[in-house]
Amino acid sequence: MLLAVLFSNSEGNILLERFHGVPAEERLHWRSFLVKLGADNLEGAKNEELLVASHKSVYIVYTMLGDVCLFVVGKDEYDELALTEVIFAITSSVKDVCGKPPTERLFLDKYGRICLCLDEIVWKGLLENTEKDRVRRLIRLKPPTEV
């Protein structure tokens, strides 16, 4: 199961988070842990360079995307390789929505569409769509046309 998808800025402020199957009392722990992990390891990292960690039998894959940090946390069948596929789907969709790797301001300007993309990629803790073109079609917010 995908436990969390979290976006933060370089100062550690949370921009967007989605938790699945994580009790409310544990979410603060995960927020602070992920932000500290990013602060310790993402300094000087290349754009979209993937870093991997594990904590309490879960896997974490994280990266910098423009000025924004992205963390994906999974357990069981969502190991490092599966999380890499998830993070590639998310980063390609965010870059597609923003037109380039986002700054914090651009990310917040496109917040609604990024949330729609995230909902199409991850649904109730499971990876649903990885194809950027399919996600783009699904977030258009237009009713399906009759054939």
C-alpha positions in Angstrom: 0.0 0.0 0.0 1.1 3.5 -0.7 1.1 5.2 2.8 1.9 8.8 1.8 2.6 11.2 -1.0 3.9 14.5 0.3 5.1 17.7 -1.3 7.1 20.3 0.6 9.1 23.4 -0.2 12.8 23.6 0.5 12.2 25.2 3.9 10.2 22.2 5.0 6.7 23.6 4.8 4.1 21.1 3.6 2.5 22.1 0.3 0.4 18.9 -0.3 0.0 15.6 1.5 -2.1 12.5 1.0 -2.1 9.8 3.6 -3.6 6.3 3.1 -4.1 3.9 6.0 -2.0 6.1 8.4 -3.7 6.9 11.7 -4.1 10.6 12.4 -1.9 10.4 15.5 1.1 9.1 13.4 0.8 11.7 10.6 2.7 14.4 12.5 5.6 11.9 13.1 5.7 11.1 9.3 5.5 14.8 8.3 8.4 15.7 10.6 10.4 12.6 9.7 10.1 13.2 5.9 10.9 16.9 6.1 14.0 16.2 8.2 15.0 13.4 5.8 14.7 15.9 2.9 16.6 18.6 4.7 19.4 16.2 5.6 19.8 14.6 2.1 18.4 16.8 -0.6 20.8 19.7 -0.2 22.7 19.9 -3.4 20.8 17.0 -5.1 20.2 17.2 -8.8 16.7 17.8 -10.1 14.8 14.5 -10.2 17.6 12.5 -8.7 15.9 9.7 -6.7 17.0 8.9 -3.2 15.8 5.9 -1.2 15.4 5.3 2.5 13.6 2.8 4.8 12.1 3.4 8.2 10.0 1.1 10.4 9.6 -1.5 7.6 8.4 0.9 5.0 10.2 2.3 1.9 10.7 5.9 1.0 11.6 7.3 -2.4 12.1 11.1 -2.6 13.4 13.7 -4.9 13.6 17.4 -5.8 11.4 18.6 -8.6 12.3 22.2 -9.3 12.0 24.0 -6.0 9.6 21.3 -4.5 10.5 18.2 -2.6 8.4 15.0 -3.3 8.2 12.0 -0.9 6.5 8.8 -1.6 6.1 6.2 1.2 5.0 2.6 0.7 5.0 -0.8 2.3 4.5 -4.5 1.4 4.4 -4.7 -2.4 5.3 -1.0 -2.8 9.0 -1.5 -2.4 11.7 0.8 -3.9 11.1 -0.3 -7.5 7.4 0.2 -7.3 7.7 3.5 -5.6 10.1 4.6 -8.4 7.3 4.0 -10.9 4.9 6.0 -8.7 7.3 8.9 -8.4 8.0 9.0 -12.2 4.2 9.1 -12.9 3.8 11.9 -10.4 6.8 14.0 -11.5 5.9 13.7 -15.2 2.3 14.7 -14.5 3.3 17.7 -12.3 5.8 18.9 -15.0 3.1 18.5 -17.6 0.6 20.6 -15.6 3.2 23.2 -14.7 4.9 23.2 -18.1 8.3 22.8 -16.4 9.8 21.7 -13.1 7.8 23.9 -10.6 8.8 26.7 -8.4 6.8 26.9 -5.2 4.7 29.7 -6.6 3.9 27.8 -9.8 3.1 24.7 -7.8 0.6 26.6 -5.6 -0.9 28.3 -8.7 -1.5 24.9 -10.3 -2.5 23.3 -7.0 -6.0 22.2 -8.1 -4.9 20.4 -11.2 -2.0 18.8 -9.4 -4.5 17.4 -6.8 -6.6 16.0 -9.7 -3.5 14.4 -11.2 -2.6 12.9 -7.9 -6.1 11.5 -7.4 -5.9 9.8 -10.8 -2.4 8.3 -10.2 -3.0 7.1 -6.6 -6.4 6.0 -5.5 -7.0 4.8 -1.9 -3.4 3.9 -1.5 -3.0 1.9 -4.7 -1.3 2.9 -7.9 -4.0 3.4 -10.6 -2.6 5.2 -13.6 1.0 5.7 -14.7 0.5 7.0 -18.2 0.8 10.8 -18.4 -1.5 11.1 -21.5 -4.2 9.1 -19.8 -4.0 11.2 -16.6 -4.1 14.3 -18.7 -7.4 13.1 -20.4 -8.9 12.1 -17.0 -8.3 15.5 -15.4 -9.9 17.6 -18.2 -13.2 17.9 -16.2 -15.3 17.5 -19.2 -18.2 15.0 -19.4 -17.5 12.0 -21.6 -18.8 12.4 -25.2 -21.3 10.0 -26.7 -19.9 7.7 -29.4 
